[in-house]
Structure formats: structure tokens, C-alpha cells
Amino acid sequence: MTNEPLLTLELPGIKKLKSGKVREVFDLGSSLLFVASDRISAFDCVMPNGIPRKGEVLTQISYFWFAQTEKLVPNHLLSKAGDPLPGELQKFSPFLDRRSMVVKKAQPLAIECVVRGYLSGSGWKDYQKTGTVCGVKLPPGLKDSSRLPEPIFTPATKAETGHDENISFEQACEITGRGIAEKARDLSLKIYSFAAEYALQRGLIIADTKFEFGMFEGQLVLIDEVLTPDSSRFWPADKYEAGRGQPSFDKQYVRDYLETLSWNKQPPAPALPADIVARTTANYLDAYSRLTGKTL
């Protein structure tokens, strides 16, 4: 393994289907290959330099949570952490080890399944304006980072570029059909509640998270990444205090740095200084260790 960040990836002879903000998706015929790069985005812009080992952390945390939650919900994995790569991919192992997964060809739902246990980010902004989040009425008097009386399901649209937009549950039903939306909501709340309790025992608050579901052979399955620092807000429980922003294990550290610049949040994004990169790598690795009890 190299400590140089993996920013782009081509696998000669293997068709690439998609290159997202972080993930590269390749077609293996009857399955897909997901590869997590070390790219990092903030304010919907991909930074020109990456975060070494970030893709490893995202993939290994996802493997961890897929294993933890498979009794609650089926998922898209065809490989487990540590499984050897398929023969045709062996020659690419220096680029794929620990940052790739072979998965089923599920059809993703056209909504993001967001669960919030605490009031933060866009939810806090919505609450300040309307007293609601995605149409869910909340008690008056809540503060920034307040724990909610119970977790709430706050779906969003998917945007290939720009921001995902918060929507109401009724709007989600119009997009996916009510039966699927209700099942996705119920599974999202069940997985979040299980994971939040598990993480809290390890000193981490999962303030909110975003799940992806897809349809495979008529069944709703959990796909993409799960409960990673890119799809969730992780806060250290011993430093939690409502009424302010929280220290974080996600890319909030990068966002906070960017907020100190005069950058207009439009491409091209500025390069991240070496100390910000090193601290962010350490944050990602720390989140993995706290959750799993292992080092990567």
C-alpha cells in the first residue's frame, strides 16, 4: 500500500460505469466493483488533493456495518472484508486492496434515506426558520446539536451535481411509491437506532446518517456505503454539549478550514494544506478504531 492518495483510477479491460465525488464504479458483468478513492469534497466541490487512506477507511467501516446489520436488513455485498479479489482483478490489487467491494447490481432508489437523532446541519437551519425538519414538527426551544426526542426520518432528493434537497415523507412516497418509502423509512430508523446505541458504547455519537437502498430481485437491500464519516456525523460523546457545534470525526474539519478562506465555494477548489490533510487522515483512522476496536 502507498500513502499517496488515490485520486483517479482506470482498470484497463474493465469498463468504468461511473466516477462520483468519491467512488469509482466498474462493470464486472454479473456484478459491480465499487472502489472508494481518496478524493474529498466539500460544499459540493472536489478538492484538488485527497486524503491518504480515506478510501480504505470508508470501505472497511462499511464492511464492518454491513456485517453488524445483516440480521436487520439484506445488503448488496458479494464479497466480505479480506476476501481475495476475483481473478481478473488480482493484477490491480495494489490499487484495490482494502478500498474495494464486489456488489450486486441493485437498482438504487431515487431518494436519500436520512435519519437524524440530533439537530445539526441543514436540519438545524430548517428548524430555526420553521420549527420543522422535512415537514416533521419538532418541540420548541431546541438548540444547535440538541438530541431529538426520538430519531426522525428526513428524506432528500439525489443530486448528481449541487446539493441534495430535503423533502417531506409524502414527497418521498410520490417518488418511490408509498410501500417502498415506508419500508425504507422503517429500515432506516431501525438500523440507525441499532448503530447509534452500539457507537455510544464506544464513545461516539452518531448525530445523523444517510442510507442508500436499492431493489434487487424484488427485495429492498442496503447499498453503497454505511455509517461512514462521509455519510454520517460522528461526535465524541465525552465532548458533547448542546447549544454549539461539535468536534467531529467527519470532514467537518475540512469544511471549517475552508470557511476561513475567501474562497467563493465555486470550482476550482483550493488545495488543502499538508497539516489539514494529515489531521483529516488521523480523524478518519480514529473513527475506524473507535468503532471497531481495531487499527487499520
Steps between C-alpha positions, in 0.01 A plus 500: 500500500615852432432807707452706185128580466314315225323773304417334168477139391476320169504119475601409142258243362234572767219736401451799728132587544526806720744728675331679791632747753678217680407164347603334175254237373607228255295238315603139568218353294271335754621731781651841568833605646485798735832672569525782756759756393674745733322797347324731742225747420366794693228748403438275198852555365768231482828619649803480266699294750364201690515349847738200511330175611153657510367248247630212711323635808168553317510148357605322818246686716231409246605133511483519881147644505370271224606206718346656812165573333448201269252350748295819475508552124641317196780684319673505163833344598635207302839517671606529863788700645821310434359281221741456207426705191344324200770361270464768234566769764799342674750697293340823622526407868742786591219741411204294623608333825293620798316764296280288271191283526322273252125557517168400345353706217219658699281781365548796737197684637475858380504637858758536775382343828618738771448436872567769758539433870635848571429844356791612282595618153214571260255361757600765752466771233152376403392482865611857568283621210192281536516289817494194274745278313375353170145563616553330839388736775745516792459637853579870553817609679746254346859615456775433249602132548205423732410133528157444347222337705527206257683448169319639197502394134574796273538392137673699229518502123819382330702756311774395258635852532423763762309446822260223593167660589310414818149376425199388701410135547194554279727623221721192547188283461421674171851418372532135606144389573358493852574136578870528416535837673342363818726195499811714435397733784441218747826325413694828519370574849568144614860498371571847640367413846708181512817675376459807722473283812799290392714807427406674825643206694826579321495870579356621169175684431354441154313828465352418161565277204398436140407154372465383142262221402448319172273235354651159421285212380191669645659554841607825668871477586748731673761625250789742450686596822364467851552721807836639389652840580391611151135401543461578872583752769714336770555697822712403803249432778729631775512845336132528412315813611178627344488864394809503278667319216680179600851374432467240230657191342361575157614751240365791706865573583562569130184710471602706805839572343342599168267741681808699610593571136364759261408221257153545344420124521502467121742286297794494488537410867818598686765241588498387863818569704707202617401543866127500417547186287695321775248593769209384282667164431551460876132582565382233254735237643393594854132453410577149367695405811234627740221319319673168439758479777762429231766703321521525124 
